[in-house]
Amino acid sequence: MTVAVSRVSRKGLTTVPSAVRRAVGIEEGDLLLWEVKKGGEIVVRVERDPYERLRGKYRNPELTYERLEGEADRLLEGEAIAGGGAGHDDSPG
């Protein structure tokens, strides 16, 4: 089991500790899906970089990173809502 600590900044930012990144193979571009459970437990799942998974599979010039990222965001939001997750909420406190 890997346990690590990170601090949340005034702006709500944090760094995923290197030990955690290595343990689960988190790489640049991966998405983190945050789920808040009853009692305050937080579960973070890793969604591999959708662009990297599709690279070379399609030759469509309209298939841009931004378009893929937007589609990935929509899919993740749909899964979070369907699974009873908190979804995306930028509201303070």
Backbone torsions as a table, in degrees:
resi	resn	phi	psi	omega
1	MET	NA	137.9	178.1
2	THR	-106.5	127.7	176.6
3	VAL	-125.1	132.0	179.5
4	ALA	-146.6	163.0	-178.0
5	VAL	-123.1	139.7	171.0
6	SER	-138.6	153.8	-177.8
7	ARG	-102.6	144.6	177.3
8	VAL	-93.0	130.5	-179.8
9	SER	-77.3	172.4	177.4
10	ARG	-56.9	-31.8	-179.0
11	LYS	-89.3	5.7	178.3
12	GLY	85.8	10.7	-179.5
13	LEU	-90.0	150.1	174.4
14	THR	-146.0	164.3	177.1
15	THR	-111.0	135.1	174.4
16	VAL	-75.6	119.0	-177.2
17	PRO	-56.2	145.7	-176.8
18	SER	-58.6	-35.9	179.0
19	ALA	-62.1	-37.7	178.7
20	VAL	-71.0	-44.5	179.1
21	ARG	-58.3	-44.2	179.2
22	ARG	-66.3	-42.3	-176.4
23	ALA	-60.9	-36.1	-177.1
24	VAL	-112.8	1.3	175.1
25	GLY	74.0	33.3	178.1
26	ILE	-70.7	132.2	179.4
27	GLU	-126.8	163.8	177.2
28	GLU	-54.6	133.9	179.2
29	GLY	95.4	-15.9	177.3
30	ASP	-67.0	150.1	177.9
31	LEU	-100.9	142.9	175.0
32	LEU	-109.5	124.0	178.9
33	LEU	-102.2	115.8	-175.8
34	TRP	-97.5	128.4	177.7
35	GLU	-124.3	126.1	177.9
36	VAL	-101.4	120.8	-179.3
37	LYS	-98.1	166.6	177.0
38	LYS	-57.1	142.5	-179.3
39	GLY	86.9	1.2	175.5
40	GLY	88.4	1.6	177.3
41	GLU	-67.5	136.9	179.1
42	ILE	-114.1	129.5	176.0
43	VAL	-113.9	128.6	179.3
44	VAL	-116.5	122.3	177.7
45	ARG	-110.4	149.0	-178.8
46	VAL	-101.1	127.7	172.4
47	GLU	-110.2	115.5	-177.8
48	ARG	-58.4	150.0	-178.5
49	ASP	-51.2	112.1	-176.1
50	PRO	-63.2	-31.9	179.6
51	TYR	-65.7	-43.9	-179.6
52	GLU	-64.3	-37.3	179.8
53	ARG	-66.3	-30.5	-176.8
54	LEU	-96.4	-10.2	-175.5
55	ARG	-53.6	128.6	177.4
56	GLY	83.5	-10.0	-178.6
57	LYS	-81.9	-26.4	-176.6
58	TYR	-130.7	143.5	-178.8
59	ARG	-108.8	16.0	-178.0
60	ASN	-74.2	117.6	-178.7
61	PRO	-67.2	-16.7	178.4
62	GLU	-83.5	-7.0	-179.5
63	LEU	-85.7	86.0	-176.5
64	THR	-95.9	163.7	177.7
65	TYR	-58.9	-44.0	-178.5
66	GLU	-60.8	-40.7	179.9
67	ARG	-65.9	-43.6	178.0
68	LEU	-64.3	-41.4	-179.9
69	GLU	-63.5	-42.1	177.8
70	GLY	-62.7	-41.9	178.8
71	GLU	-66.0	-41.2	177.9
72	ALA	-61.9	-42.6	178.0
73	ASP	-59.7	-45.1	179.7
74	ARG	-62.2	-41.5	179.5
75	LEU	-65.3	-43.3	179.8
76	LEU	-64.9	-41.4	177.6
77	GLU	-61.6	-42.2	179.2
78	GLY	-62.8	-40.5	178.1
79	GLU	-66.6	-41.1	-179.3
80	ALA	-63.6	-42.0	-179.5
81	ILE	-69.2	-43.3	-179.9
82	ALA	-65.1	-33.2	-178.8
83	GLY	-87.0	5.2	179.9
84	GLY	79.3	13.1	179.6
85	GLY	-72.7	174.5	-176.2
86	ALA	-74.2	-21.9	-176.5
87	GLY	73.7	-161.5	-177.3
88	HIS	-100.5	126.5	-178.3
89	ASP	-143.2	111.6	179.4
90	ASP	-95.0	4.6	-176.5
91	SER	-69.4	144.3	-179.0
92	PRO	-70.0	145.8	173.7
93	GLY	43.9	NA	NA
